[in-house]
């Protein structure tokens, strides 16, 4: 049986290393904190004191670490995996890191004879425990086929995407969708509740239709129980979205929806909720809506102003239909700690109706620099837009509605060119 190493025994890594043990693979473990190592040793694993030591003892070495700098240090730093290189060693990274970093690691490890696979995972803590993770793999096809039986001990859907870094690109794409699902789920739950409808029944209904997704299958039950403990932490979701946005900028891709998701998760972290589950982004939706998700009495939900949620007691609804809001109803401002920056919100102000003008004047007027869009213009564009405005609109020929197409064609030869 192939001996494998696992470095990084966090919420996901420990569960994955445990599944490798259950599948019969000898496992050598290493972690920054000793407690997780001792726990795994008690279950049959072997301990190592450094990543280099792990590499020297195994044929396949995994890492599962929080961020790009952690992976770079463990792989390429002092006492890193690269210093335990030996013929046939294959390195697999289950972390989510920058694609360019994955490519750099692959290049440097290849120089010392180590094959490298970037293999980030999706499926959360539940998938890690049950061995049903989705694994997206980038790197050598031959190395992938060699390690596939090992990967099958920790994942259910395992796909070779392409060359080095492509696994991380796939994971970044995955995080675009995950973030969008968490935000949309929070919005639909608070929307349903604040409109006077039981959000539990709404989730039950829409989950059977085209809105069904993993987030709706797994997360609402926990939210309705008041459970926002992490399967996947919000601060890691924000880190992944940062990778998405940076990679998109590098390759010139516009991601407007993901930019909004990124701001909402940033607001969540800034308000001290980074250790909560990523579905806890509903808390920011609560702030914006001025309502708190009802969790104590599913049969008796109501809109709860933020200023009344410290005790988390339910404001009981009447037995009749909730009264509709009036025009003068106002919501109290969100209660935010003074030493924590509040999220930046952009108010969209509709522009007043304008008289119809020639298309080129419309375009020029719309593009005039303003305090809002000043940063969007190059010096050349500003010079172009500062040119004198056209004083008169081009003349137009009005054609009577009752004029037939035959008469129009007959009159073409008599039309004098415009001056």
Residue, then its C-alpha position, 0 to 999 in steps of 0.5 A: x500500500x502506498x504511504x501518503x503524507x498529509x500536512x494541514x489538519x484543519x476542519x477539512x484536512x483532518x477529515x480527509x486524512x482520516x478517510x485516507x486512514x480508513x481506506x487503508x493507506x499508511x498516513x504521515x501527518x504534520x500540522x502547526x498545532x500539535x493537538x491535531x497531530x496527536x489526535x490522528x496518531x491516536x487513530x493510527x497515523x504517524x507523526x512528522x516534525x516538518x514538511x521535509x520529513x513528511x516528504x522523505x517518508x512518503x510517495x504522495x504528499x498532500x497539503x491543505x492550508x489556508x492561503x497562498x503564502x502558507x502553501x508557498x512556505x510549506x512547499x518551498x520554504x525552509x524545511x519545506x517539501x522541496x527539501x525532501x525531494x526523492x524520485x517518484x514523489x508526487x505533491x498534491x495541494x488541496x488548498x485554494x490558492x492563486x492559479x499563478x502560484x500553483x503554476x510557480x510551485x509546479x515549475x520549481x518542483x519539477x526542477x527537482x523531480x517532483x510531480x505537482x498537482x493542484x487539486x482544490x476541493x469543494x463540498x465543505x466539511x460534510x463532503x470532507x467527512x463523508x468522502x464525497x468531495x468534488x476534486x478539480x485537478x490541474x497538472x500532469x495527466x500521468x501523475x493524475x492517473x497514478x494518484x487517482x486511487x488515492x483521491x477516490x478515498x477522499x472524493x466522489x467526483x474527480x476531474x482532471x481539468x488540464x495543466x498546472x493551475x487549471x484546477x485552481x481556475x476551476x475552483x475559482x469558478x466554483x467559488x463564484x457560484x458558491x458566493x452567489x448562491x449564499x447571497x441569493x439564499x439569504x436574500x430570498x429568505x429575508x425577502x419572504x419573511x419581511x413580505x409576511x410569508x413563512x420562509x420555511x415554506x418558501x424554501x420548501x417550494x422553490x427547492x423543488x423547482x428550477x431554483x434548486x441548488x446545493x445551498x438550498x439543499x443544505x444550508x436553510x435548515x441550519x439557518x432556521x435553527x440559528x446555527x451559523x457555525x462554520x462548515x466553510x468560514x466566511x473569511x475563507x470565502x472572502x479570501x477565495x473571492x479575492x483570488x477570483x477578483x485578482x485573477x479576473x483583473x489579470x486576465x481582463x474579465x469583468x465580474x460585476x455580480x461577484x464584485x457585489x458578493x465580494x463586498x457583502x462578504x467583506x462587510x461580514x468580516x469587517x463586522x466581526x463575523x468572519x468565523x461564521x459559516x459562509x451562509x451567515x452572509x444572511x446577517x448582512x442581508x438582515x442589516x440592509x433589510x432592517x429585519x432579523x431571521x425568526x428562528x424560535x417559533x417557526x409557526x409564528x414568524x414576524x419582521x424583527x427590527x435590528x434594535x430588538x434582536x439582542x435577546x433574540x426573542x421572537x416578536x410574535x405575529x398576529x394570528x391574522x395576516x401581517x399588516x402591510x407597511x405604510x409609506x412613512x414606515x422607517x427602519x432603524x439604522x444597523x447597530x454596528x460597533x464604532x471601531x469596526x468600519x461599516x460596509x460601503x453602500x452605493x445608492x443608485x439615484x435615478x436621473x430625471x427625464x430629458x428631452x430627446x436630442x440627437x444620438x451623438x449629443x445623448x452619448x456625449x452628455x452621458x459620458x461627461x466626467x462627474x465626481x462618480x465616474x471621474x476615475x474611469x476616464x483616460x486623459x485622452x478621453x477627457x480631452x475629447x469630451x471637453x471639446x465644444x458641444x454641438x450647438x444644433x442637432x442635425x436636421x431630420x426629414x419627417x415622412x408622413x405616415x400615410x405616404x406609401x412606399x411607392x411614393x417614397x421610392x418615386x421621390x428619391x430622385x427629387x430629394x436634395x442632399x442635406x447641407 
